[in-house]
């Protein structure tokens, strides 16, 4: 996004989309993302849009054989928690990726984030990740 663009304008435009369009757009974004520098893409960290009582971003980490393309490992999903705005002036991220992990004390869903103090995207409960 260029420096002149306001990301919150994009948020307003995206929230007006029908759910089917938003889901397809998010799928396109995730499919076009590349692994970080130095990663070969063999390990999952596959982002996807999940739906419960509300939509939220989730991550699945599985191993993929680069030769055959076959995915292996247990199917597990982790919700991506958002930074708790009561703890951070700039919740946009650290640039480290989803390096913090834990679980929501209220609904028990597994969580990941780039921040330690977060809100669960499923129940909006507070959580502290390590």
DRENPA-3360 file (N, C-alpha, C; in nm, 2 decimals, always signed):
BEGIN
1 = XXXXXXXX = +0.09/-0.12/+0.00/+0.00/+0.00/+0.00/+0.09/+0.12/+0.00 ~ +0.06/+0.22/-0.09/+0.15/+0.34/-0.09/+0.13/+0.43/+0.03 ~ +0.22/+0.52/+0.06/+0.22/+0.60/+0.17/+0.10/+0.69/+0.18 ~ +0.05/+0.73/+0.06/-0.07/+0.82/+0.05/-0.20/+0.75/+0.08 ~ -0.20/+0.62/+0.07/-0.33/+0.55/+0.08/-0.36/+0.53/+0.23 ~ -0.49/+0.55/+0.26/-0.54/+0.53/+0.40/-0.60/+0.39/+0.41 ~ -0.53/+0.31/+0.49/-0.58/+0.17/+0.50/-0.72/+0.16/+0.56 ~ -0.76/+0.26/+0.64/-0.90/+0.25/+0.70/-1.01/+0.29/+0.60;
9 = XXXXXXXX = -0.97/+0.35/+0.49/-1.06/+0.37/+0.38/-1.09/+0.24/+0.31 ~ -0.99/+0.16/+0.30/-1.00/+0.02/+0.25/-1.09/-0.06/+0.34 ~ -1.07/-0.05/+0.47/-1.16/-0.12/+0.56/-1.30/-0.09/+0.54 ~ -1.33/+0.03/+0.53/-1.47/+0.08/+0.51/-1.53/+0.02/+0.38 ~ -1.45/+0.02/+0.28/-1.50/-0.04/+0.15/-1.52/-0.19/+0.16 ~ -1.42/-0.26/+0.22/-1.43/-0.40/+0.24/-1.55/-0.45/+0.32 ~ -1.58/-0.37/+0.43/-1.69/-0.41/+0.52/-1.83/-0.40/+0.45 ~ -1.83/-0.32/+0.34/-1.96/-0.31/+0.27/-1.98/-0.42/+0.17;
17 = XXXXXXXX = -1.88/-0.50/+0.14/-1.90/-0.61/+0.05/-1.99/-0.72/+0.10 ~ -2.06/-0.79/+0.02/-2.14/-0.91/+0.06/-2.03/-1.01/+0.11 ~ -2.07/-1.10/+0.20/-1.98/-1.20/+0.26/-1.92/-1.29/+0.15 ~ -1.99/-1.33/+0.05/-1.93/-1.41/-0.05/-1.82/-1.34/-0.13 ~ -1.83/-1.21/-0.16/-1.73/-1.14/-0.23/-1.61/-1.12/-0.14 ~ -1.63/-1.09/-0.01/-1.52/-1.07/+0.08/-1.44/-1.20/+0.10 ~ -1.51/-1.31/+0.11/-1.44/-1.44/+0.13/-1.36/-1.47/+0.01 ~ -1.41/-1.44/-0.11/-1.34/-1.47/-0.24/-1.22/-1.37/-0.25;
25 = XXXXXXXX = -1.23/-1.25/-0.21/-1.12/-1.15/-0.21/-1.01/-1.19/-0.12 ~ -1.05/-1.23/+0.00/-0.95/-1.27/+0.11/-0.88/-1.40/+0.06 ~ -0.95/-1.49/+0.00/-0.89/-1.61/-0.06/-0.79/-1.58/-0.16 ~ -0.82/-1.49/-0.25/-0.72/-1.44/-0.35/-0.60/-1.38/-0.29 ~ -0.61/-1.30/-0.19/-0.50/-1.24/-0.12/-0.41/-1.35/-0.06 ~ -0.47/-1.45/+0.01/-0.39/-1.55/+0.08/-0.32/-1.64/-0.03 ~ -0.39/-1.67/-0.14/-0.32/-1.75/-0.24/-0.20/-1.68/-0.31 ~ -0.21/-1.55/-0.32/-0.10/-1.48/-0.38/+0.02/-1.44/-0.29;
33 = XXXXXXXX = +0.00/-1.46/-0.16/+0.11/-1.43/-0.06/+0.22/-1.53/-0.08 ~ +0.34/-1.49/-0.07/+0.46/-1.57/-0.08/+0.52/-1.60/+0.06 ~ +0.59/-1.71/+0.07/+0.66/-1.74/+0.19/+0.76/-1.63/+0.22 ~ +0.79/-1.61/+0.35/+0.89/-1.51/+0.39/+1.03/-1.54/+0.33 ~ +1.11/-1.45/+0.33/+1.25/-1.47/+0.28/+1.31/-1.58/+0.35 ~ +1.38/-1.67/+0.28/+1.44/-1.79/+0.34/+1.35/-1.91/+0.37 ~ +1.22/-1.90/+0.34/+1.13/-2.01/+0.36/+1.10/-2.07/+0.23 ~ +1.08/-2.20/+0.22/+1.05/-2.27/+0.10/+0.91/-2.29/+0.07;
41 = XXXXXXXX = +0.82/-2.26/+0.17/+0.68/-2.29/+0.16/+0.64/-2.43/+0.19 ~ +0.73/-2.51/+0.24/+0.70/-2.65/+0.27/+0.62/-2.67/+0.39 ~ +0.63/-2.58/+0.49/+0.55/-2.58/+0.61/+0.44/-2.48/+0.59 ~ +0.32/-2.53/+0.64/+0.20/-2.45/+0.62/+0.20/-2.31/+0.65 ~ +0.15/-2.27/+0.77/+0.12/-2.14/+0.80/+0.03/-2.08/+0.69 ~ -0.07/-2.16/+0.66/-0.17/-2.12/+0.56/-0.28/-2.04/+0.62 ~ -0.30/-1.92/+0.58/-0.40/-1.84/+0.63/-0.53/-1.87/+0.56 ~ -0.64/-1.85/+0.63/-0.77/-1.87/+0.57/-0.88/-1.79/+0.65;
49 = XXXXXXXX = -0.99/-1.77/+0.59/-1.10/-1.70/+0.66/-1.19/-1.81/+0.72 ~ -1.21/-1.79/+0.85/-1.30/-1.89/+0.92/-1.42/-1.82/+0.97 ~ -1.53/-1.90/+0.98/-1.66/-1.84/+1.02/-1.71/-1.92/+1.14 ~ -1.74/-1.84/+1.25/-1.81/-1.90/+1.36/-1.94/-1.81/+1.38 ~ -1.95/-1.75/+1.50/-2.05/-1.65/+1.52/-2.01/-1.52/+1.44 ~ -1.88/-1.51/+1.41/-1.83/-1.40/+1.33/-1.72/-1.45/+1.25 ~ -1.68/-1.37/+1.14/-1.57/-1.41/+1.06/-1.44/-1.38/+1.13 ~ -1.33/-1.46/+1.11/-1.20/-1.43/+1.16/-1.10/-1.50/+1.08;
57 = XXXXXXXX = -0.97/-1.45/+1.09/-0.86/-1.51/+1.02/-0.80/-1.62/+1.11 ~ -0.77/-1.73/+1.04/-0.71/-1.84/+1.11/-0.59/-1.89/+1.04 ~ -0.50/-1.97/+1.10/-0.38/-2.03/+1.04/-0.38/-2.18/+1.06 ~ -0.34/-2.25/+0.96/-0.31/-2.39/+0.98/-0.17/-2.42/+0.94 ~ -0.10/-2.49/+1.03/+0.04/-2.52/+1.01/+0.05/-2.67/+0.98 ~ +0.08/-2.71/+0.86/+0.10/-2.85/+0.82/+0.22/-2.85/+0.73 ~ +0.28/-2.97/+0.72/+0.40/-2.99/+0.63/+0.35/-3.04/+0.49 ~ +0.42/-2.98/+0.39/+0.38/-3.02/+0.25/+0.51/-3.07/+0.19;
65 = XXXXXXXX = +0.50/-3.19/+0.12/+0.61/-3.25/+0.05/+0.63/-3.17/-0.08 ~ +0.74/-3.10/-0.10/+0.76/-3.01/-0.21/+0.76/-3.09/-0.34 ~ +0.80/-3.22/-0.34/+0.80/-3.30/-0.46/+0.66/-3.34/-0.50 ~ +0.58/-3.39/-0.41/+0.45/-3.45/-0.44/+0.34/-3.35/-0.42 ~ +0.36/-3.25/-0.34/+0.26/-3.16/-0.30/+0.16/-3.21/-0.20 ~ +0.19/-3.33/-0.14/+0.10/-3.39/-0.04/+0.12/-3.32/+0.09 ~ +0.00/-3.29/+0.16/+0.00/-3.23/+0.29/+0.00/-3.34/+0.39 ~ +0.08/-3.33/+0.50/+0.08/-3.43/+0.61/+0.07/-3.36/+0.74;
73 = XXXXXXXX = +0.05/-3.43/+0.84/+0.04/-3.38/+0.98/-0.11/-3.36/+1.02 ~ -0.12/-3.34/+1.15/-0.26/-3.33/+1.21/-0.32/-3.20/+1.16 ~ -0.45/-3.21/+1.13/-0.52/-3.09/+1.09/-0.56/-3.01/+1.22 ~ -0.49/-2.90/+1.24/-0.52/-2.81/+1.35/-0.53/-2.67/+1.31 ~ -0.61/-2.59/+1.37/-0.63/-2.45/+1.33/-0.62/-2.36/+1.45 ~ -0.56/-2.25/+1.43/-0.53/-2.15/+1.53/-0.59/-2.01/+1.48 ~ -0.67/-1.95/+1.57/-0.73/-1.82/+1.53/-0.62/-1.71/+1.55 ~ -0.62/-1.62/+1.46/-0.53/-1.50/+1.46/-0.60/-1.40/+1.55;
81 = XXXXXXXX = -0.54/-1.37/+1.67/-0.60/-1.27/+1.76/-0.55/-1.13/+1.72 ~ -0.63/-1.03/+1.75/-0.59/-0.90/+1.72/-0.54/-0.83/+1.84 ~ -0.44/-0.74/+1.82/-0.38/-0.67/+1.94/-0.49/-0.60/+2.02 ~ -0.48/-0.60/+2.15/-0.57/-0.53/+2.24/-0.53/-0.39/+2.24 ~ -0.62/-0.30/+2.19/-0.59/-0.16/+2.17/-0.57/-0.09/+2.31 ~ -0.61/-0.15/+2.42/-0.59/-0.09/+2.55/-0.44/-0.10/+2.58 ~ -0.36/-0.18/+2.52/-0.22/-0.20/+2.55/-0.12/-0.15/+2.44 ~ -0.17/-0.12/+2.32/-0.08/-0.07/+2.21/-0.14/+0.05/+2.15;
89 = XXXXXXXX = -0.05/+0.15/+2.13/-0.08/+0.27/+2.05/-0.09/+0.24/+1.90 ~ +0.00/+0.15/+1.85/+0.00/+0.12/+1.71/-0.02/-0.03/+1.70 ~ -0.15/-0.08/+1.68/-0.17/-0.22/+1.67/-0.14/-0.29/+1.54 ~ -0.08/-0.21/+1.44/-0.06/-0.27/+1.31/+0.04/-0.38/+1.30 ~ +0.13/-0.39/+1.40/+0.22/-0.51/+1.40/+0.36/-0.47/+1.41 ~ +0.44/-0.57/+1.44/+0.58/-0.56/+1.46/+0.66/-0.60/+1.34 ~ +0.60/-0.66/+1.24/+0.68/-0.71/+1.13/+0.74/-0.85/+1.15 ~ +0.71/-0.91/+1.27/+0.77/-1.04/+1.30/+0.69/-1.16/+1.26;
97 = XXXXXXXX = +0.57/-1.13/+1.22/+0.48/-1.24/+1.19/+0.41/-1.29/+1.32 ~ +0.34/-1.40/+1.31/+0.26/-1.46/+1.42/+0.35/-1.54/+1.51 ~ +0.43/-1.47/+1.59/+0.53/-1.54/+1.68/+0.48/-1.57/+1.82 ~ +0.37/-1.51/+1.86/+0.32/-1.53/+1.99/+0.21/-1.63/+1.98 ~ +0.19/-1.72/+2.09/+0.09/-1.82/+2.09/+0.03/-1.84/+2.23 ~ -0.09/-1.90/+2.23/-0.15/-1.93/+2.36/-0.29/-1.97/+2.33 ~ -0.38/-1.95/+2.43/-0.52/-1.98/+2.41/-0.61/-1.88/+2.48 ~ -0.73/-1.87/+2.44/-0.83/-1.78/+2.50/-0.88/-1.85/+2.63;
105 = XXXXXXXX = -0.87/-1.77/+2.74/-0.92/-1.83/+2.87/-1.07/-1.84/+2.87 ~ -1.14/-1.77/+2.79/-1.29/-1.77/+2.79/-1.34/-1.89/+2.71 ~ -1.30/-1.89/+2.58/-1.36/-1.99/+2.49/-1.26/-2.11/+2.45 ~ -1.14/-2.10/+2.50/-1.04/-2.20/+2.49/-0.98/-2.22/+2.34 ~ -1.02/-2.14/+2.25/-0.96/-2.15/+2.11/-0.81/-2.12/+2.12 ~ -0.73/-2.19/+2.04/-0.59/-2.16/+2.03/-0.57/-2.03/+1.95 ~ -0.48/-1.95/+2.00/-0.46/-1.82/+1.94/-0.31/-1.80/+1.90 ~ -0.29/-1.71/+1.80/-0.16/-1.67/+1.76/-0.17/-1.52/+1.72;
113 = XXXXXXXX = -0.06/-1.45/+1.73/-0.06/-1.31/+1.70/+0.09/-1.26/+1.70 ~ +0.10/-1.13/+1.65/+0.24/-1.07/+1.65/+0.25/-1.00/+1.79 ~ +0.15/-0.99/+1.87/+0.15/-0.92/+1.99/+0.12/-1.01/+2.11 ~ +0.16/-0.97/+2.23/+0.13/-1.05/+2.35/+0.00/-1.03/+2.41 ~ -0.05/-0.90/+2.42/-0.18/-0.87/+2.48/-0.28/-0.86/+2.36 ~ -0.37/-0.95/+2.36/-0.46/-0.96/+2.24/-0.61/-0.98/+2.29 ~ -0.69/-0.97/+2.19/-0.84/-1.00/+2.21/-0.87/-1.12/+2.12 ~ -0.94/-1.21/+2.17/-0.98/-1.33/+2.09/-1.08/-1.29/+1.98;
121 = XXXXXXXX = -1.06/-1.34/+1.86/-1.15/-1.30/+1.75/-1.28/-1.38/+1.75 ~ -1.29/-1.48/+1.83/-1.41/-1.57/+1.84/-1.50/-1.51/+1.95 ~ -1.45/-1.48/+2.07/-1.54/-1.44/+2.18/-1.51/-1.30/+2.23 ~ -1.41/-1.23/+2.18/-1.36/-1.10/+2.21/-1.30/-1.09/+2.36 ~ -1.27/-1.21/+2.41/-1.21/-1.21/+2.54/-1.06/-1.17/+2.54 ~ -1.01/-1.12/+2.65/-0.87/-1.08/+2.65/-0.78/-1.20/+2.67 ~ -0.66/-1.20/+2.62/-0.57/-1.31/+2.63/-0.42/-1.25/+2.63 ~ -0.34/-1.33/+2.70/-0.19/-1.29/+2.70/-0.12/-1.41/+2.64;
129 = XX = -0.04/-1.38/+2.53/+0.03/-1.48/+2.46/+0.18/-1.48/+2.49 ~ +0.25/-1.59/+2.47/+0.39/-1.60/+2.50/+0.46/-1.65/+2.38;
% end
